[in-house]
Amino acid sequence: MNHIEWEDFQKVELRVGTIIEVEDFPEARKPAFILKVDFGDKLGIKKASAQITDLYDKEALMGKQVVAVVNFVPKQIGPIMSGCLVTGFHQANEAVVLAVPDQNTPNGARLA
């Protein structure tokens, strides 16, 4: 494990957002969805590609709050420009479990 300084951690903007739209992403190399996530008035809506199709369907994702890194440089992923990285945990079978707040949290709230 590599250790980091507190200042390094403070550079990462981990914020809560609500998924407001889910689309299939047939162009992705691995099965994925395109998510639109609302991070509130200050940060707005950002797109992300998420390889979470093993455990989630589109209906289950709508309205779900997630934790995402919002200050990466935007990245072109196939036909979309990804503006955030939705976080999760890999299970032994490589399926991803989303990192989510356990209570309703205002969109844009920063992980403390």
C-alpha positions as a Markdown table, in Angstrom:
| # | Residue | x | y | z |
|---|---|---|---|---|
| 1 | Met | 0.0 | 0.0 | 0.0 |
| 2 | Asn | 1.3 | 3.5 | -0.9 |
| 3 | His | 0.7 | 6.1 | 1.8 |
| 4 | Ile | -0.4 | 9.6 | 0.9 |
| 5 | Glu | -0.4 | 12.9 | 2.7 |
| 6 | Trp | -3.5 | 14.6 | 3.9 |
| 7 | Glu | -3.0 | 17.3 | 1.3 |
| 8 | Asp | -3.1 | 14.6 | -1.4 |
| 9 | Phe | -6.5 | 13.4 | -0.2 |
| 10 | Gln | -7.9 | 16.9 | 0.0 |
| 11 | Lys | -7.2 | 17.3 | -3.8 |
| 12 | Val | -9.8 | 14.6 | -4.6 |
| 13 | Glu | -13.4 | 16.0 | -4.8 |
| 14 | Leu | -15.6 | 13.1 | -3.8 |
| 15 | Arg | -19.2 | 14.4 | -4.0 |
| 16 | Val | -22.7 | 12.9 | -3.8 |
| 17 | Gly | -25.0 | 13.1 | -6.8 |
| 18 | Thr | -28.3 | 11.6 | -7.9 |
| 19 | Ile | -28.6 | 9.5 | -11.0 |
| 20 | Ile | -31.2 | 11.2 | -13.2 |
| 21 | Glu | -30.7 | 9.3 | -16.5 |
| 22 | Val | -29.4 | 5.9 | -17.5 |
| 23 | Glu | -28.7 | 4.7 | -21.0 |
| 24 | Asp | -27.3 | 1.6 | -22.5 |
| 25 | Phe | -23.7 | 1.9 | -23.8 |
| 26 | Pro | -23.5 | -0.6 | -26.6 |
| 27 | Glu | -20.2 | 0.9 | -27.9 |
| 28 | Ala | -18.4 | 0.1 | -24.6 |
| 29 | Arg | -15.7 | -2.7 | -24.6 |
| 30 | Lys | -17.3 | -4.2 | -21.4 |
| 31 | Pro | -21.0 | -4.0 | -20.6 |
| 32 | Ala | -21.7 | -0.5 | -19.2 |
| 33 | Phe | -24.3 | 2.2 | -18.7 |
| 34 | Ile | -24.0 | 5.9 | -19.5 |
| 35 | Leu | -25.2 | 7.8 | -16.4 |
| 36 | Lys | -26.2 | 11.4 | -16.0 |
| 37 | Val | -25.6 | 12.4 | -12.4 |
| 38 | Asp | -27.0 | 15.6 | -10.8 |
| 39 | Phe | -24.4 | 17.2 | -8.4 |
| 40 | Gly | -26.6 | 20.2 | -7.5 |
| 41 | Asp | -26.6 | 23.8 | -8.6 |
| 42 | Lys | -22.9 | 24.5 | -8.2 |
| 43 | Leu | -21.5 | 21.5 | -10.1 |
| 44 | Gly | -24.5 | 20.7 | -12.4 |
| 45 | Ile | -25.1 | 17.4 | -14.3 |
| 46 | Lys | -22.1 | 15.2 | -15.3 |
| 47 | Lys | -22.0 | 12.1 | -17.5 |
| 48 | Ala | -20.1 | 8.9 | -16.6 |
| 49 | Ser | -19.6 | 5.5 | -18.1 |
| 50 | Ala | -20.1 | 2.8 | -15.4 |
| 51 | Gln | -19.4 | -0.9 | -15.7 |
| 52 | Ile | -22.1 | -1.8 | -13.2 |
| 53 | Thr | -24.5 | -3.9 | -15.3 |
| 54 | Asp | -23.8 | -7.1 | -13.4 |
| 55 | Leu | -25.6 | -6.0 | -10.2 |
| 56 | Tyr | -27.8 | -3.1 | -11.4 |
| 57 | Asp | -30.5 | -2.5 | -14.0 |
| 58 | Lys | -31.6 | 0.9 | -15.4 |
| 59 | Glu | -34.7 | 1.0 | -13.2 |
| 60 | Ala | -32.8 | 0.4 | -10.0 |
| 61 | Leu | -30.3 | 3.1 | -10.8 |
| 62 | Met | -32.8 | 5.9 | -11.4 |
| 63 | Gly | -32.9 | 8.2 | -8.4 |
| 64 | Lys | -30.0 | 6.4 | -6.6 |
| 65 | Gln | -27.4 | 8.6 | -4.9 |
| 66 | Val | -23.8 | 7.8 | -5.6 |
| 67 | Val | -20.3 | 9.0 | -4.6 |
| 68 | Ala | -18.2 | 10.2 | -7.5 |
| 69 | Val | -14.9 | 11.9 | -8.1 |
| 70 | Val | -15.9 | 15.2 | -9.9 |
| 71 | Asn | -12.5 | 16.9 | -10.4 |
| 72 | Phe | -10.8 | 14.6 | -12.9 |
| 73 | Val | -10.0 | 16.2 | -16.3 |
| 74 | Pro | -12.9 | 15.2 | -18.6 |
| 75 | Lys | -12.1 | 12.0 | -20.5 |
| 76 | Gln | -13.4 | 10.8 | -23.8 |
| 77 | Ile | -14.8 | 7.3 | -23.5 |
| 78 | Gly | -16.1 | 6.1 | -26.9 |
| 79 | Pro | -18.8 | 8.6 | -28.0 |
| 80 | Ile | -19.2 | 10.3 | -24.6 |
| 81 | Met | -17.2 | 12.8 | -22.6 |
| 82 | Ser | -17.0 | 11.5 | -19.0 |
| 83 | Gly | -17.1 | 14.3 | -16.5 |
| 84 | Cys | -16.9 | 12.2 | -13.3 |
| 85 | Leu | -15.9 | 8.8 | -11.9 |
| 86 | Val | -18.7 | 7.0 | -10.1 |
| 87 | Thr | -17.1 | 5.0 | -7.3 |
| 88 | Gly | -17.6 | 1.4 | -6.2 |
| 89 | Phe | -16.0 | -1.8 | -4.9 |
| 90 | His | -15.1 | -4.9 | -7.0 |
| 91 | Gln | -16.4 | -8.2 | -5.7 |
| 92 | Ala | -14.5 | -11.4 | -6.2 |
| 93 | Asn | -16.3 | -12.0 | -9.5 |
| 94 | Glu | -15.4 | -8.5 | -10.7 |
| 95 | Ala | -19.0 | -7.2 | -10.3 |
| 96 | Val | -19.0 | -3.6 | -9.0 |
| 97 | Val | -21.0 | -2.6 | -5.9 |
| 98 | Leu | -21.6 | 1.2 | -5.9 |
| 99 | Ala | -20.4 | 3.4 | -3.1 |
| 100 | Val | -23.5 | 5.1 | -1.8 |
| 101 | Pro | -24.5 | 7.3 | 1.2 |
| 102 | Asp | -26.7 | 5.4 | 3.7 |
| 103 | Gln | -29.0 | 8.3 | 4.1 |
| 104 | Asn | -30.4 | 11.0 | 1.7 |
| 105 | Thr | -27.7 | 13.6 | 1.3 |
| 106 | Pro | -27.8 | 16.9 | -0.6 |
| 107 | Asn | -26.5 | 16.7 | -4.1 |
| 108 | Gly | -23.0 | 18.1 | -4.3 |
| 109 | Ala | -22.1 | 17.4 | -0.6 |
| 110 | Arg | -18.4 | 16.6 | -0.3 |
| 111 | Leu | -17.0 | 13.6 | 1.4 |
| 112 | Ala | -15.5 | 14.7 | 4.7 |
